[in-house]
Amino acid sequence: MSHKHMIWCDARTLSKNITGKVYIVTGANSGVGLETTRQLIKQGGHVVMACRRIEAAQKEAKSFIHLEGSYEIMKCDLANLESVREFALSFLQKYNRLDGLMCNAGMVVMDNKQKFTDDGFELTFGVNFLGHFFLTELLLECLKQTEGARMGILSSVVHAGSTKNRYKVHLDDLNFERRKYSNFAAYGEAKVASVLYAKELSERLQNYDVFTASIHPGWARSNFGSGGNFFMRALMTIAKPFTRGISNSNWESAQTSLHVLLSDNAIHHSGDYFSQHSVLYSDKECKKGGWPMKSPNPNANDMVEAWKLVEKSYELVGLK
Ligand SMILES: NC(=O)c1ccc[n+]([C@@H]2O[C@H](COP(=O)([O-])OP(=O)(O)OC[C@H]3O[C@@H](n4cnc5c(N)ncnc54)[C@H](OP(=O)(O)O)[C@@H]3O)[C@@H](O)[C@H]2O)c1
């Protein structure tokens, strides 16, 4: 069931012939990433599915068989910087263009027990933001050399926080060593970082033909949050039918990513935040979403914080 405030791609966007164009979608084997991938292939594109579980991607990709375009599955575990580097190098050896990079993969720790990436970063920040940052920076020259290239990164309504508690990226304590760990704060902060990065990158690339955006896909009935302990899994299963009226199918949730990658209109708003409607915004005026809309969180609109984040991230991934 779609919500009355649902924002849809226009027919022109979803019927463009993109034959010959090359896309990367991270987390392409599930949920929003899978439907984004399916539509790009349907429109004739070639999608490199960057996934941590190759078998899961192979299983889903069987359903692409009759579609116009093509795909390749390549391993990329965003919780391991070496895996991200290997993926980027293999991609650059094979392809000389990148029309669209969709940094879609994401996760939240469901049991509120702090976890780390293989490189020792808090897992939520590491996967949702830092792995994507590293990937994007490694592919930047290729994006710059491709006419009309686009890059999107998935944020979330959660980044907005509430009027009383606006999330901000704690660059001085990314691993929660000096404050109590909270899985939701870790997720909210990682998603603030995603909004800031799209802004910074757009500014940095203003002399190039590269468009960037951050995205809230709406409340997707995907596999998101399906991890965790038995209690959490049972709770999610029980809650699902009751949230149908206010949540979206994965196809509906892929609309914002597809708009960012394909629409003629989106490119006039580089660096901006594109949000599907969401009942979860605590700021009433944001609930309808917008393509684009201004984040209600001042910390996600602060360019000084964006520059600091990028400077620190370069250091963390060893690019400086
Ligand atoms: N669902 C929502 O309501 C919602 C709302 C706001 C924002 N979002 C964002 O939307 C994006 C897509 O989420 P979704 O709803 O489609 O969830 P999903 O169905 O759980 O898909 C998430 C994808 O990310 C992949 N992933 C997780 N950890 C990874 C890692 N270490 N390396 C590489 N890939 C990894 C997953 O791979 P596996 O299959 O191997 O786990 C999966 O392919 C995420 O960034 C999420 O934060 C979702």
The ligand as an SDF file (V2000), in Angstrom:
LIG
                    3D

 48 52  0  0  0  0  0  0  0  0999 V2000
   14.5270    0.4000    5.6330 N   0  0  0  0  0  0  0  0  0  0  0  0
   14.2730    1.6540    5.9740 C   0  0  0  0  0  0  0  0  0  0  0  0
   13.1740    1.9840    6.4060 O   0  0  0  0  0  0  0  0  0  0  0  0
   15.3440    2.7050    5.8140 C   0  0  0  0  0  0  0  0  0  0  0  0
   15.0570    3.9980    6.2640 C   0  0  0  0  0  0  0  0  0  0  0  0
   16.0110    4.9780    6.1080 C   0  0  0  0  0  0  0  0  0  0  0  0
   17.2170    4.6830    5.5160 C   0  0  0  0  0  0  0  0  0  0  0  0
   17.4690    3.4160    5.1080 N   0  0  0  0  0  0  0  0  0  0  0  0
   18.7790    3.1490    4.4740 C   0  0  0  0  0  0  0  0  0  0  0  0
   18.5510    2.5680    3.2090 O   0  0  0  0  0  0  0  0  0  0  0  0
   19.6820    1.7610    2.8420 C   0  0  0  0  0  0  0  0  0  0  0  0
   19.1910    0.4310    2.2940 C   0  0  0  0  0  0  0  0  0  0  0  0
   18.6080   -0.2900    3.3720 O   0  0  0  0  0  0  0  0  0  0  0  0
   17.4230   -1.3350    3.1550 P   0  0  0  0  0  0  0  0  0  0  0  0
   16.2310   -0.7950    3.8470 O   0  0  0  0  0  0  0  0  0  0  0  0
   17.3070   -1.7400    1.7460 O   0  0  0  0  0  0  0  0  0  0  0  0
   17.9720   -2.5360    4.0650 O   0  0  0  0  0  0  0  0  0  0  0  0
   18.3970   -4.0500    3.7340 P   0  0  0  0  0  0  0  0  0  0  0  0
   17.3150   -4.7380    2.9940 O   0  0  0  0  0  0  0  0  0  0  0  0
   18.8310   -4.6070    5.0410 O   0  0  0  0  0  0  0  0  0  0  0  0
   19.6610   -3.8720    2.7800 O   0  0  0  0  0  0  0  0  0  0  0  0
   20.8720   -3.4050    3.2880 C   0  0  0  0  0  0  0  0  0  0  0  0
   21.9910   -3.8230    2.3600 C   0  0  0  0  0  0  0  0  0  0  0  0
   23.2340   -3.3680    2.9380 O   0  0  0  0  0  0  0  0  0  0  0  0
   24.1420   -4.4560    2.9210 C   0  0  0  0  0  0  0  0  0  0  0  0
   25.2040   -4.3770    3.9180 N   0  0  0  0  0  0  0  0  0  0  0  0
   25.0890   -4.3970    5.2690 C   0  0  0  0  0  0  0  0  0  0  0  0
   26.3120   -4.4160    5.8240 N   0  0  0  0  0  0  0  0  0  0  0  0
   27.2140   -4.4200    4.8020 C   0  0  0  0  0  0  0  0  0  0  0  0
   28.6190   -4.4550    4.6980 C   0  0  0  0  0  0  0  0  0  0  0  0
   29.4010   -4.5550    5.7860 N   0  0  0  0  0  0  0  0  0  0  0  0
   29.1970   -4.4220    3.4850 N   0  0  0  0  0  0  0  0  0  0  0  0
   28.4510   -4.3690    2.3610 C   0  0  0  0  0  0  0  0  0  0  0  0
   27.1090   -4.3650    2.3770 N   0  0  0  0  0  0  0  0  0  0  0  0
   26.5070   -4.3840    3.5900 C   0  0  0  0  0  0  0  0  0  0  0  0
   23.2580   -5.6700    3.1640 C   0  0  0  0  0  0  0  0  0  0  0  0
   23.9660   -6.8470    2.8280 O   0  0  0  0  0  0  0  0  0  0  0  0
   23.5120   -8.2690    3.4820 P   0  0  0  0  0  0  0  0  0  0  0  0
   22.2990   -8.6920    2.7450 O   0  0  0  0  0  0  0  0  0  0  0  0
   24.7070   -9.1280    3.2150 O   0  0  0  0  0  0  0  0  0  0  0  0
   23.2590   -8.0210    4.9310 O   0  0  0  0  0  0  0  0  0  0  0  0
   22.1160   -5.3450    2.2270 C   0  0  0  0  0  0  0  0  0  0  0  0
   22.4410   -5.6640    0.9080 O   0  0  0  0  0  0  0  0  0  0  0  0
   20.5490    1.6820    4.0880 C   0  0  0  0  0  0  0  0  0  0  0  0
   21.6290    2.5790    3.9670 O   0  0  0  0  0  0  0  0  0  0  0  0
   19.6370    2.1430    5.2040 C   0  0  0  0  0  0  0  0  0  0  0  0
   20.3510    2.7250    6.2720 O   0  0  0  0  0  0  0  0  0  0  0  0
   16.5700    2.4120    5.2290 C   0  0  0  0  0  0  0  0  0  0  0  0
  1  2  1  0
  2  3  2  0
  2  4  1  0
  4  5  1  0
  4 48  2  0
  5  6  2  0
  6  7  1  0
  7  8  2  0
  8  9  1  0
  8 48  1  0
  9 10  1  0
  9 46  1  0
 10 11  1  0
 11 12  1  0
 11 44  1  0
 12 13  1  0
 13 14  1  0
 14 15  2  0
 14 16  1  0
 14 17  1  0
 17 18  1  0
 18 19  2  0
 18 20  1  0
 18 21  1  0
 21 22  1  0
 22 23  1  0
 23 24  1  0
 23 42  1  0
 24 25  1  0
 25 26  1  0
 25 36  1  0
 26 27  1  0
 26 35  1  0
 27 28  2  0
 28 29  1  0
 29 30  1  0
 29 35  2  0
 30 31  1  0
 30 32  2  0
 32 33  1  0
 33 34  2  0
 34 35  1  0
 36 37  1  0
 36 42  1  0
 37 38  1  0
 38 39  2  0
 38 40  1  0
 38 41  1  0
 42 43  1  0
 44 45  1  0
 44 46  1  0
 46 47  1  0
M  CHG  2   8   1  16  -1
M  END
$$$$
